[in-house]
Amino acid sequence: MDLVHVWLCLVGLVVILYVVLDGFSLGVGLLFPFAGNEAERDELINSIAPVWDANQTWVVFGGGALFASFPLIYTVLFSALYIPLLTFLFGLIFRGVAFEFRVNSSRKGVWNLAFFAGSLIATISQGFVLGAYLSGIQMDQNRFSGGAFDWLNAFSIMTGLALIAGYCLMGSTYLILKTTGNVQQRAFRQAFWSAVAVTGFLGIVSIWTPIHDMSFVSRWMSEPRVYVVWVFPVMGIAAMTTLFIHLKKKSEIIPFISSLFVFLSAYLGLQAAIYPYVILPSVTLYDAVAQTRTLEFTLWGVSICLPVILAYIIYSYWVFRGKIGTEGLYH
């Protein structure tokens, strides 16, 4: 594997780690208004409190990795998608402030609303970015040449709504894993209806994407891609089927794992559909990659930092494994 593909895999790994790890904490924020009382909202907060800061590490790491390895992607995307990307960051900041202030506030209502609003803003902004990215970006001589609101269209709005449903699914299955009692029982119901919504959105995306851009069909059917690309939708169908079966059985662990595989299958299917392009419709990874010496030099840093960060996060999840009690203690 050459350095270009090594870096493509590294950036792809960081993206999916962020989507999965911060996705369920955003999902918990989206489900915040549906808690029955402040004690239940405290339980929701406590379920993500030990790990949510570490989950957002991947935003910083991913931005740095993208800038170092594929500077053209970084430049063009931040020019074309400046508004939704900046809104996404503001949403994360807003959520973080609400998270910290709520703990010490005697009037939690405004901070409850702020925590939900920050989660919603961050989620739907990510959906806008994804939809705009798949819609293609207007370029001229490797520079963004479109308008400030090219990212806002019917397809990006649909992906924003789909991501809300997806993060609600991950958040609710995470709460099944981490909570008990009324919170867990409500999470089972929320997970079921979120899964129904995600199934519907996956069907819409599967139909709308090739209509939106027929080049997806030609890439899917090209050899040798056509022999392997079917694996990802099959994986998604199997994961969603498993999810519904184990929600009905009131399983605790399998629904969360299944929801992760639903996201993983969609992500890998997307990557298989657009490869080797990194900026649709015409920029390939070889057009966007940095110089070889830059890739070699930065790879040394990543080879040191990435294992340390992963080890820390794995250790954090191991320490705070188990159920969260009403007192905020794990057992």
ZILINQUI-V23881 format. One record per backbone hydrogen bond with DSSP energy under -1.0 kcal/mol. NH is the residue of the N-H (numbers start at 1). CO is the residue of the C=O. Records with the same first field share a line. If there is no record, write none. Layout:
NH: CO ; CO
This chain:
6: 2
7: 3
8: 4
9: 5
10: 6
11: 7
12: 8
13: 9
14: 10
15: 11
16: 12
17: 13
18: 14
19: 15
20: 16
21: 17
22: 18
24: 20
26: 22
27: 23
28: 24
29: 25
30: 26
31: 27
34: 31
35: 32
41: 37
42: 38
43: 39
44: 40
45: 41
46: 42
47: 43
49: 45
51: 48
52: 48
55: 51
56: 52
57: 54
59: 56
61: 57
62: 58
63: 59
64: 60
65: 61
66: 62
67: 63
68: 64
69: 65
70: 66
72: 288
74: 70
75: 71
76: 72
77: 73
78: 74
79: 75
80: 76
81: 77
85: 81
86: 82
87: 83
88: 84
89: 85
90: 86
91: 87
92: 88
93: 89
94: 90
95: 91
96: 92
97: 93
98: 94
99: 95
100: 96
101: 97
102: 98
112: 108
113: 109
114: 110
115: 111
116: 112
117: 113
118: 114
119: 115
120: 116
121: 117
122: 118
123: 119
124: 120
125: 121
126: 122
127: 123
128: 124
129: 125
130: 126
131: 127
132: 128
133: 129
134: 130
135: 131
137: 280
140: 143
145: 138
150: 147
152: 149
157: 153
158: 154
159: 155
160: 156
161: 157
162: 158
163: 159
164: 160
165: 161
166: 162
167: 163
168: 164
169: 165
170: 166
171: 167
172: 168
173: 169
174: 170
175: 171
176: 172
177: 173
178: 174
179: 175
185: 181
186: 182
187: 183
188: 184
189: 185
190: 186
191: 187
192: 188
193: 189
194: 190
195: 191
196: 192
197: 193
198: 194
199: 195
200: 196
201: 197
202: 198
203: 199
204: 200
205: 201
206: 202
207: 203
208: 204
209: 205
211: 207
212: 208
213: 209
216: 213
218: 214
219: 215
220: 216
221: 217
226: 222
227: 224
228: 225
229: 225
231: 228
234: 230
235: 231
236: 232
237: 233
238: 234
239: 235
240: 236
241: 237
242: 238
243: 239
244: 240
245: 241
246: 242
247: 243
248: 244
249: 245
251: 246
257: 253
258: 254
259: 255
260: 256
261: 257
262: 258
263: 259
264: 260
265: 261
266: 262
267: 263
268: 264
269: 265
270: 266
271: 267
272: 268
273: 269
274: 270
275: 271
277: 274
278: 283
279: 283
283: 279
285: 276
288: 284
289: 285
290: 69
295: 291
296: 292
297: 293
298: 294
299: 295
300: 296
302: 298
303: 299
305: 301
306: 302
308: 304
309: 305
310: 306
311: 307
312: 308
313: 309
314: 310
315: 311
316: 312
317: 313
318: 314
319: 315
320: 316
321: 318
324: 178
325: 329
328: 325
331: 323
